Amino acid sequence: MDVSESLANLREEVDSPDLTNILYELEEYYDRKLWHQLTLSLTELFENESSKENDFRKKIYNSLISQLVQSLNPIKIVDFLLESYEDKDECLDKLLELKSQFVKNLESTYTRRTDELDSMINNDEAIVYINLQISRFYLISNQLEKADDILDSLNSKFEGTVNNDYNTKINSAFYLAKCQLYKIQANYNLYYLNGLLYLSTIDHEKLSIEEQQKICYDLCISALLGDKIYNFGELILHDILNTIKDSPYDWLYHLIISLNSGKLQEFKKWLSVGFQKSPFLAQYELFLKQKIIIMSLLELISLKPTTNKQLTFKEISEFTDTSLNEVEHLIIKCFSLNLIQGSINQIDEILTVTWLQPRILNLDQVKTLHAHLNTWNAQVEKLSKEVFNNGHTLWASS
């Protein structure tokens, strides 16, 4: 059955006038070989909710799109395929089949075989994109080794997160696939990193609120459970965090905010809610309590004036609700995580801090910093007046 006849049969199946009009457009563009216009009409068709009914998208893919692999944009063909097949195994089979067609088409564009042909094919953006989608469906079907092999082979192509050779669509596909892999492996540190990179490559507002909340939930859980994550600035500054505020995940929003602020008691309050909402967090209770203690120490350090970043062990013990015997271990842990730099006076039990890891501040913390700056400014002004009074001509007053 030729394409025109297939489209005519499909017109008889649909009740939607909009879809009927699009099918007429598709037939016209196909006859006139207007591939760009045909692609736009296909995009309009797939955006129509009625096209989801009765396997209509699958029928369009099989009767039209699959016949035009050499004529249409290969990236768009992959996207149309992904939206056409709801069955994951069937979709994976179709992706593998389509990749073979892409490879054959690329091989036919070269008049003679060269030693670099395989490399040229593997670097083609359509091959990279479809490989990323194949890896995602391997993950969905629990074929982790196959997915990992594909992603490992592509890692070097995405080492430059800003200046690699691929557009944002392909970059987002890479980071999404990596996120899926790290979520399965419960690698919270790498999920958090790749999740933020994924968000940087998409317009999250085009996602449904449910999809945004799902991404935000996974990022927040990774931020909580990542043993190397003590800076939550990029997540807090991103609009996606607000999608879980005043939602069923509101407790998670407050956990992240209180953790970043080092508010020990508030964090504990929301953590008890979290144990009820997501019981699996209970197995990480000890780690989470250690994490908030570290963040509360960082908060205590930030409260100290810039001219005197000295803290007694007793002061740290009271502020972080830590026994005096464990304070030194807490400080050493912060040193090892490179959250602070300084020295410990073990005899006098004093911590001197020379550097504190920069982090995003809330309004109260900004006010504290503002007060520190005012104090510092007053001290500088006082010093300048003393030098002027004592040195006169040696001091040039402004």
MIDRENFI-42740 format. One record per residue (C-alpha): residue number from 1; residue in three letters; x, y, z. Coordinates in steps of 0.001 Angstrom, whole numbers. Layout:
  nr rest       x       y       z
 NUM  ala       X       Y       Z
...
END
This chain:
  nr rest       x       y       z
   1  met       0       0       0
   2  asp    1485    3370   -1009
   3  val    1640    6412    1262
   4  ser   -1282    8287    -321
   5  glu   -3557    5286      45
   6  ser   -2479    4780    3664
   7  leu   -3212    8418    4513
   8  ala   -6607    8161    2815
   9  asn   -7457    5119    4954
  10  leu   -6358    6943    8093
  11  arg   -8627    9881    7262
  12  glu  -11575    7497    7336
  13  glu  -10597    6310   10830
  14  val  -10434    9687   12583
  15  asp  -13300   11756   13939
  16  ser  -11264   14883   14609
  17  pro  -11606   17570   11889
  18  asp   -8173   18915   12887
  19  leu   -6506   15566   12281
  20  thr   -8352   15152    9002
  21  asn   -7049   18520    7776
  22  ile   -3503   17628    8841
  23  leu   -3721   14327    6947
  24  tyr   -4698   16217    3784
  25  glu   -1703   18509    4340
  26  leu     610   15525    4805
  27  glu    -542   13979    1547
  28  glu     -24   17245    -331
  29  tyr    3440   17875    1137
  30  tyr    4426   14274     463
  31  asp    3392   14494   -3203
  32  arg    5258   17806   -3610
  33  lys    8281   16575   -1588
  34  leu    8063   19543     781
  35  trp    9825   17785    3634
  36  his   10175   20758    5983
  37  gln    6483   21617    5743
  38  leu    5620   17940    6153
  39  thr    7694   17817    9344
  40  leu    5888   20854   10737
  41  ser    2513   19232   10018
  42  leu    3662   16026   11690
  43  thr    4707   18025   14746
  44  glu    1264   19631   14844
  45  leu    -345   16200   14551
  46  phe    1677   14736   17431
  47  glu     833   17753   19610
  48  asn   -2880   17036   19100
  49  glu   -4177   14975   22036
  50  ser   -6578   13103   19733
  51  ser   -3601   11527   17977
  52  lys   -2971    9403   21079
  53  glu   -6162    7422   20513
  54  asn   -6387    4016   18800
  55  asp   -2644    3744   18104
  56  phe   -3017    6572   15597
  57  arg     534    7824   16103
  58  lys    1925    4347   15554
  59  lys     -40    4055   12321
  60  ile    1302    7399   11095
  61  tyr    4826    6364   11959
  62  asn    4575    3034   10136
  63  ser    2675    4289    7084
  64  leu    4526    7567    6543
  65  ile    7449    8484    8761
  66  ser    9281    5156    8483
  67  gln    9137    5526    4687
  68  leu   10924    8885    4794
  69  val   14031    8102    6850
  70  gln   16282    9538    4129
  71  ser   14159   12664    3635
  72  leu   13260   13949    7106
  73  asn   15419   15300    9895
  74  pro   16704   12166   11681
  75  ile   16450   13777   15135
  76  lys   12762   14511   14514
  77  ile   12218   10950   13278
  78  val   13570    9611   16581
  79  asp   11271   11949   18521
  80  phe    8260   10865   16473
  81  leu    9151    7228   17096
  82  leu    9394    7776   20851
  83  glu    5925    9308   20890
  84  ser    4456    6573   18683
  85  tyr    5152    3477   20778
  86  glu    3874    3133   24325
  87  asp    5183    -404   24774
  88  lys    8795       5   25961
  89  asp   10106   -3252   24492
  90  glu    8523   -2527   21135
  91  cys    9928     990   21178
  92  leu   13417    -339   21911
  93  asp   13188   -2770   18986
  94  lys   12102      53   16696
  95  leu   14964    2257   17889
  96  leu   17502    -465   17115
  97  glu   15916    -969   13703
  98  leu   15976    2769   12982
  99  lys   19617    3030   14037
 100  ser   20530     352   11480
 101  gln   18788    2420    8802
 102  phe   20671    5541    9870
 103  val   23997    3698    9667
 104  lys   23220    2335    6189
 105  asn   22231    5798    4979
 106  leu   25449    7300    6313
 107  glu   27567    4560    4770
 108  ser   25937    5192    1397
 109  thr   26896    8876    1504
 110  tyr   30593    7982    1334
 111  thr   31845    6890   -2083
 112  arg   34695    4873    -655
 113  arg   35380    3321    2714
 114  thr   38044    4922    4901
 115  asp   39635    3899    8161
 116  glu   37782    6766    9849
 117  leu   34334    5791    8548
 118  asp   33207    4121   11791
 119  ser   34397    7091   13810
 120  met   32607    9516   11497
 121  ile   29380    7541   11794
 122  asn   29602    7280   15583
 123  asn   30154   11043   15847
 124  asp   27131   11853   13718
 125  glu   24595   13674   15889
 126  ala   21705   11468   14786
 127  ile   23636    8324   15791
 128  val   24636    9907   19110
 129  tyr   21038   10932   19793
 130  ile   19505    7563   18954
 131  asn   22212    5779   20977
 132  leu   21233    7898   23981
 133  gln   17586    6945   23554
 134  ile   18537    3276   23173
 135  ser   20546    3479   26407
 136  arg   17517    4949   28211
 137  phe   15308    2085   27090
 138  tyr   17959    -452   28073
 139  leu   17788    1098   31544
 140  ile   13998     878   31553
 141  ser   14195   -2808   30593
 142  asn   16839   -3373   33306
 143  gln   19654   -4110   30838
 144  leu   22081   -1997   32836
 145  glu   25305   -3348   31339
 146  lys   24258   -2521   27777
 147  ala   23121     960   28821
 148  asp   26326    1595   30754
 149  asp   28462     521   27780
 150  ile   26717    3015   25499
 151  leu   26996    5871   27993
 152  asp   30661    5103   28691
 153  ser   31398    5248   24962
 154  leu   29717    8665   24764
 155  asn   31209   10244   27902
 156  ser   34206   11762   26130
 157  lys   31924   13550   23657
 158  phe   30251   15477   26476
 159  glu   33272   16330   28619
 160  gly   32903   19986   27697
 161  thr   29507   20824   29164
 162  val   29463   24191   27387
 163  asn   31605   23848   24298
 164  asn   30903   20349   22978
 165  asp   29775   19851   19396
 166  tyr   26148   18973   20092
 167  asn   23023   21080   20501
 168  thr   21118   21415   23767
 169  lys   18603   18721   22780
 170  ile   21328   16081   22487
 171  asn   23041   17344   25645
 172  ser   19781   17098   27581
 173  ala   19268   13535   26289
 174  phe   22757   12618   27568
 175  tyr   22234   14060   31043
 176  leu   18753   12549   31295
 177  ala   20140    9099   30474
 178  lys   22934    9570   33028
 179  cys   20362   10604   35640
 180  gln   18334    7471   34999
 181  leu   21455    5332   35379
 182  tyr   22596    7002   38613
 183  lys   19087    6843   40065
 184  ile   19038    3073   39538
 185  gln   22524    2805   41073
 186  ala   21528    5105   43973
 187  asn   24578    7254   43185
 188  tyr   23219   10432   44756
 189  asn   26312   12584   44200
 190  leu   26424   12002   40453
 191  tyr   22644   12142   40087
 192  tyr   22634   15596   41678
 193  leu   25410   16851   39379
 194  asn   23865   15462   36191
 195  gly   20363   16467   37260
 196  leu   21434   20106   37505
 197  leu   23186   19835   34130
 198  tyr   19999   18368   32667
 199  leu   17971   21302   33989
 200  ser   20462   23720   32414
 201  thr   19738   22252   28965
 202  ile   15929   22357   29004
 203  asp   13082   24796   29509
 204  his   11541   23143   32553
 205  glu    8365   25217   32225
 206  lys    7473   23193   29118
 207  leu    7238   20109   31331
 208  ser    4028   19265   33141
 209  ile    3863   20210   36821
 210  glu    3992   16493   37685
 211  glu    7198   16037   35664
 212  gln    8761   19106   37269
 213  gln    7878   17875   40742
 214  lys    9297   14432   39985
 215  ile   12631   15905   38875
 216  cys   12678   18249   41864
 217  tyr   11881   15416   44269
 218  asp   14763   13295   42926
 219  leu   17168   16253   43064
 220  cys   16200   17084   46650
 221  ile   16582   13471   47766
 222  ser   20024   13377   46113
 223  ala   20958   16648   47816
 224  leu   19973   15155   51170
 225  leu   21658   11777   50732
 226  gly   24757   12700   48705
 227  asp   27742   12336   51015
 228  lys   29739   14964   49077
 229  ile   26955   17497   48628
 230  tyr   27052   20363   51098
 231  asn   26332   23225   48725
 232  phe   22712   23531   47624
 233  gly   22894   26913   45946
 234  glu   22097   25889   42367
 235  leu   19046   23914   43493
 236  ile   17756   26647   45796
 237  leu   18168   29317   43115
 238  his   16361   27253   40489
 239  asp   12653   27915   39965
 240  ile   11941   24180   39938
 241  leu   12323   24040   43739
 242  asn    9174   26165   44081
 243  thr    7138   23472   42306
 244  ile    7144   21357   45475
 245  lys    6377   24238   47818
 246  asp    2800   24057   49163
 247  ser    2451   20645   47510
 248  pro    2435   17100   48925
 249  tyr    6246   17440   48875
 250  asp    6245   20646   50919
 251  trp    8108   18834   53722
 252  leu   10997   18210   51313
 253  tyr   11157   21881   50358
 254  his   11503   22841   54039
 255  leu   14104   20135   54620
 256  ile   16346   21572   51900
 257  ile   15875   25168   53061
 258  ser   16540   24347   56724
 259  leu   19537   22182   55797
 260  asn   21074   24987   53750
 261  ser   20484   27404   56657
 262  gly   21927   25011   59220
 263  lys   18774   25269   61361
 264  leu   19137   22144   63433
 265  gln   15788   22002   65253
 266  glu   13743   22995   62219
 267  phe   15483   20334   60136
 268  lys   14728   17674   62754
 269  lys   11073   18714   62791
 270  trp   10696   18342   59015
 271  leu   12800   15178   58988
 272  ser   10276   13467   61261
 273  val    7592   14412   58713
 274  gly    9820   13068   55946
 275  phe   10109    9690   57664
 276  gln    6328    9416   57515
 277  lys    5998   10597   53902
 278  ser    9014    8658   52553
 279  pro    9800    5830   55006
 280  phe   12937    4764   53106
 281  leu   14675    7900   54468
 282  ala   14656    6326   57938
 283  gln   17568    4065   56987
 284  tyr   19660    7230   56445
 285  glu   18671    8840   59755
 286  leu   22175    8785   61254
 287  phe   23776   10235   58122
 288  leu   21140   12976   57805
 289  lys   21627   14010   61428
 290  gln   25388   14158   60872
 291  lys   24825   16281   57769
 292  ile   22677   18875   59523
 293  ile   25228   19049   62356
 294  ile   27923   19882   59811
 295  met   25693   22520   58212
 296  ser   24889   24020   61624
 297  leu   28628   24338   62337
 298  leu   29063   26162   59029
 299  glu   26197   28452   60042
 300  leu   27850   29155   63419
 301  ile   31108   30043   61664
 302  ser   29291   32435   59320
 303  leu   27742   34197   62330
 304  lys   31188   35077   63657
 305  pro   32646   38476   62690
 306  thr   35188   38350   59889
 307  thr   37927   39703   62161
 308  asn   37526   36927   64732
 309  lys   36661   33505   63354
 310  gln   37586   31678   66550
 311  leu   35185   29209   68150
 312  thr   35579   27266   71371
 313  phe   34729   23595   71442
 314  lys   32129   24327   74115
 315  glu   30462   26907   71862
 316  ile   30397   24450   68953
 317  ser   29045   21691   71199
 318  glu   26130   23811   72404
 319  phe   25211   25218   68978
 320  thr   25358   21897   67112
 321  asp   23936   19772   69913
 322  thr   27072   17612   69808
 323  ser   28857   16117   72800
 324  leu   32116   17856   73688
 325  asn   34084   14667   73027
 326  glu   32871   14558   69413
 327  val   33546   18195   68486
 328  glu   37104   17607   67266
 329  his   35918   14744   65049
 330  leu   33217   17047   63639
 331  ile   35814   19713   62806
 332  ile   38138   17196   61163
 333  lys   35205   15935   59077
 334  cys   34623   19488   57830
 335  phe   38319   19801   56990
 336  ser   38273   16535   55045
 337  leu   35220   17666   53038
 338  asn   37021   20954   52283
 339  leu   34156   22926   53784
 340  ile   36469   24982   55980
 341  gln   40165   25722   56358
 342  gly   41972   26711   59514
 343  ser   43615   25192   62567
 344  ile   42773   23513   65869
 345  asn   44286   24420   69222
 346  gln   43826   21126   71036
 347  ile   45128   22444   74361
 348  asp   42747   25402   74598
 349  glu   40080   23594   72520
 350  ile   39695   26422   69999
 351  leu   38967   26271   66265
 352  thr   40373   29116   64148
 353  val   38759   29373   60710
 354  thr   40590   31096   57849
 355  trp   38233   30098   55017
 356  leu   34611   29012   54712
 357  gln   33139   27434   51579
 358  pro   30904   29983   49797
 359  arg   27222   29126   49788
 360  ile   23809   30580   49003
 361  leu   22452   32688   51863
 362  asn   18862   33197   52980
 363  leu   17550   36624   53999
 364  asp   18542   36237   57662
 365  gln   22048   35170   56669
 366  val   22347   38128   54297
 367  lys   21355   40448   57144
 368  thr   24065   38889   59314
 369  leu   26633   39356   56550
 370  his   25461   42950   56116
 371  ala   26006   43564   59818
 372  his   29522   42073   59556
 373  leu   30322   44385   56655
 374  asn   29037   47417   58549
 375  thr   31190   46467   61541
 376  trp   34215   45963   59308
 377  asn   33575   49292   57582
 378  ala   33330   51071   60935
 379  gln   36618   49520   62060
 380  val   38360   50592   58855
 381  glu   37007   54123   59232
 382  lys   38152   54230   62850
 383  leu   41606   53024   61846
 384  ser   41878   55620   59093
 385  lys   41031   58410   61541
 386  glu   43654   57174   64025
 387  val   46314   57009   61324
 388  phe   45338   60466   60078
 389  asn   45471   61965   63561
 390  asn   48846   60377   64265
 391  gly   50418   60765   60831
 392  his   48795   63937   59438
 393  thr   50715   64668   56228
 394  leu   51680   61014   55808
 395  trp   47998   60110   55360
 396  ala   46065   61311   52346
 397  ser   42460   61740   53417
 398  ser   39730   61117   50883
END
